[in-house]
Amino acid sequence: MKTLVKVLLLTLMVCGIASCATSGPKFTEMNVAKISQDPGQGRIFFYRPSAMGAAIRPDILLNNEKVGEAISWGFFYVDRPSGDYTVVTSTEVTRKCSFVLVLLR
């Protein structure tokens, strides 16, 4: 009987956490093309397509500047001028991605 109670409590906790993580607009509901952007700026999107490790929300650094947090199924964007960029995020493992942002006219 105690095992059944533990399983039910665990299930309720998981459902509660999952419902909190799904609040807010979804990417498919946003029309980001209509959000204004400064001329001479490019848009860099950050998206975390997973619920694995949902309680962990590592900082996202863009050229050593914190621009946000990696939230499960969450996204955000920043506008930046063309140039070289490095994105770093860390949990138990540090992940790094470098790219060049080029604006086309």
Phi and psi in degrees as a GROMACS rama.xvg file:
@    title "Ramachandran Plot"
@    xaxis  label "Phi"
@    yaxis  label "Psi"
@TYPE xy
-63.6899  -35.8909  LYS-2
-64.351  -41.0006  THR-3
-62.7333  -41.7065  LEU-4
-64.2625  -42.2478  VAL-5
-62.8649  -42.2442  LYS-6
-63.9205  -42.6651  VAL-7
-64.3896  -42.472  LEU-8
-63.8986  -42.2892  LEU-9
-62.52  -41.5285  LEU-10
-62.5568  -43.0261  THR-11
-64.0234  -39.7891  LEU-12
-65.2023  -42.6064  MET-13
-63.8786  -42.6437  VAL-14
-64.054  -39.1836  CYS-15
-64.8208  -43.6841  GLY-16
-65.7166  -41.8675  ILE-17
-64.0574  -36.9925  ALA-18
-69.8692  -31.2966  SER-19
-69.4444  -36.9237  CYS-20
-73.775  -15.3346  ALA-21
-98.3409  7.95489  THR-22
-78.8363  157.969  SER-23
94.7501  166.884  GLY-24
-69.8441  147.785  PRO-25
-94.1981  156.559  LYS-26
-56.8215  -39.7074  PHE-27
-68.2064  -19.1655  THR-28
-87.113  -14.7272  GLU-29
-91.4664  143.863  MET-30
-111.557  79.6863  ASN-31
-67.6879  -18.7669  VAL-32
-66.138  -26.4872  ALA-33
-90.093  -6.06639  LYS-34
-78.447  125.138  ILE-35
-65.2398  154.757  SER-36
-143.301  141.879  GLN-37
-66.9537  140.345  ASP-38
-63.3682  144.552  PRO-39
83.1696  7.98042  GLY-40
-120.28  143.55  GLN-41
-106.841  158.403  GLY-42
-107.328  125.921  ARG-43
-110.808  120.939  ILE-44
-98.3365  143.392  PHE-45
-123.581  128.947  PHE-46
-142.07  133.124  TYR-47
-113.27  99.7044  ARG-48
-87.3658  46.5029  PRO-49
-155.551  149.799  SER-50
-101.361  -0.748663  ALA-51
-62.8388  129.067  MET-52
64.8483  39.0974  GLY-53
-57.7913  -29.4692  ALA-54
-73.0511  -19.1651  ALA-55
-91.3407  123.722  ILE-56
-126.488  78.6161  ARG-57
-68.0949  149.547  PRO-58
-67.3951  147.46  ASP-59
-110.216  121.318  ILE-60
-106.714  129.221  LEU-61
-114.381  111.915  LEU-62
50.8392  49.1417  ASN-63
65.3421  16.8253  ASN-64
-116.468  127.508  GLU-65
-69.0174  123.974  LYS-66
-113.967  -9.84484  VAL-67
169.189  -168.598  GLY-68
-125.192  148.864  GLU-69
-84.07  103.791  ALA-70
-105.869  135.307  ILE-71
-53.6308  130.259  SER-72
58.3914  18.1723  TRP-73
-101.446  161.262  GLY-74
-147.603  158.405  PHE-75
-158.929  172.29  PHE-76
-142.658  160.246  TYR-77
-133.03  149.498  VAL-78
-103.346  130.506  ASP-79
-142.187  154.931  ARG-80
-72.3514  165.826  PRO-81
-62.5996  150.736  SER-82
155.314  -173.635  GLY-83
-88.1443  136.219  ASP-84
-135.387  148.867  TYR-85
-131.147  128.747  THR-86
-107.788  131.343  VAL-87
-131.562  136.055  VAL-88
-139.641  144.026  THR-89
-135.029  136.376  SER-90
-128.263  -117.14  THR-91
-74.8154  -22.8512  GLU-92
-123.494  140.452  VAL-93
-94.3599  129.657  THR-94
-114.336  138.525  ARG-95
-135.787  137.125  LYS-96
-139.289  128.111  CYS-97
-114.497  145.107  SER-98
-157.524  167.096  PHE-99
-112.932  126.56  VAL-100
-92.8291  118.91  LEU-101
-118.451  130.449  VAL-102
-96.2278  129.492  LEU-103
-101.849  141.035  LEU-104
